[in-house]
């Protein structure tokens, strides 16, 4: 009888040691601090996409992943997924007039596309400038657009989602250009301050170079006209005159890359499934690149919170996993150009190095900052069936999980995880602790004060450990995560994974 019990205990012990619960995590606080201090150092000049500091950060991450034994991915250039960027700088001069009202460049309107132009004539208004063949919608139908300035409401009909609005603008430009329009101007009606948008778009921006872009010469911009009257008059055919002159945007090529490395899984049955761990390594640069102005002698937007913390967490996750690989394979993906509109992640899902239907989860880490060192904040906490694993990962280090603490900000749809979610891949974004998107949190967000010297490394040690443990639990769990019933990304997931 004793022999049987001993054998049973031995088998139980053997099974337990093969699970995540018995996994010994060795995390070096000094190394965590080293990574964050380097990535947010003045020498990297705010890691602006395509800048020398940005490329140094990419090389630093790549060499670290190489040193841990992570492998290159087929289709990448070593550890880099190069992205062909184009730098677009607003025109040096431009003027806009609607009826008798003149608008000031850089204050009331901005232009972000198109060459030099001088256009004058009767204005055309085309509602939202939207086409939906299935829904029987074509806002351009019956309108003569050839050589005209076309005005449309900003955003997508029936939606106030900022990400959808930006994606919609690309389609609107294409459709307007195909119909011969000379210019497309969106009338601002989005749910966040005009000044925020102006600071973000009325400066150098990076786009993916596309030699087949049919809207390359279409003049595009946005105007902050608070009254609907001039556009209602256009709809009624009252002959509202408009004029637009611009010196044209300036374009030049620029290069940057995602950093990609894979660690094969340890389970023969699960290693063909991938979890993608992501964190963006770019930030907003120096001075006016950051959409702000220098404070005293300091003009460097160091980006310690946004997102050196996240990148360091990704790097140490790779180290921990390399020492004891989880059951599923893991792709570590340090993304560029998040600050330019999630461009790096958008490029990856359009040009995936791993087939998208092989990716079962995206575990993203990003942050604006933190002001509560007793918690972690998780956007998408209860949307993919992994809430209990998130709780377990944080509980080990004594941290509480707060789910989506600022739902009014739409934070799930403002970080790289949404690029994966839009394709149907279950995803979430894991952030340092905050309970509200308030002034206390915002005091360092995209400010030159976001430096490593202001961080609480005791808290960040616990945050990083919680992140690694949670990632391990998801990578090892026998069940694949999936969107809860009714989630807005559920249908995309069913289509991707052929679940019906």
Number of C-alpha atoms within 10 A of each C-alpha: 6 7 8 9 10 11 12 12 12 12 12 11 12 11 11 13 13 10 14 18 12 11 14 11 14 11 17 12 15 10 12 20 19 13 20 24 20 17 31 29 21 18 14 22 23 28 31 26 28 21 17 15 22 26 21 15 21 25 16 15 25 23 14 15 26 16 11 17 16 24 17 20 18 12 13 16 13 15 26 21 24 16 21 16 22 19 19 19 20 25 21 11 14 21 17 21 15 17 14 8 10 13 17 13 19 18 14 16 23 26 26 21 24 25 17 17 17 12 15 16 14 17 24 25 26 22 20 21 28 22 17 9 8 6 7 8 12 15 16 20 10 8 12 13 22 15 15 21 25 26 23 21 22 23 27 20 14 6 11 15 14 17 17 13 16 14 12 18 21 11 15 23 23 16 18 25 23 14 15 14 22 22 26 29 21 23 23 20 16 16 11 11 10 17 14 10 15 19 16 18 20 21 20 19 21 24 17 16 16 11 7 7 10 14 22 16 17 22 26 23 22 22 25 17 18 9 9 10 10 18 23 13 14 18 16 11 13 13 14 19 17 21 18 17 16 21 16 21 21 18 18 11 14 17 17 24 24 24 30 27 25 24 24 22 24 15 14 9 11 19 19 15 21 26 26 24 23 26 32 28 33 33 29 26 25 23 19 15 20 24 20 17 16 15 12 6 6 13 22 29 33 31 33 32 26 28 26 29 32 27 29 24 27 28 22 24 22 26 20 20 21 17 13 13 20 27 26 26 24 29 25 23 29 28 27 32 31 21 23 19 18 20 20 29 27 20 20 19 17 12 13 14 15 18 10 19 16 15 21 22 27 25 24 28 27 25 24 21 26 24 16 15 17 16 23 25 23 26 25 22 23 16 21 20 17 22 16 12 18 24 18 19 25 23 16 14 16 14 20 19 22 17 17 23 17 16 12 9 14 14 18 21 20 18 23 31 31 25 23 25 23 19 19 26 29 30 30 27 26 28 26 26 27 25 17 18 18 11 9 13 17 15 14 21 20 22 22 24 19 23 22 22 11 11 18 12 17 11 17 19 19 22 28 24 24 25 26 22 26 25 26 25 21 24 29 22 17 12 10 16 18 21 24 14 11 9 13 14 22 23 18 19 22 15 13 15 15 10 10 6
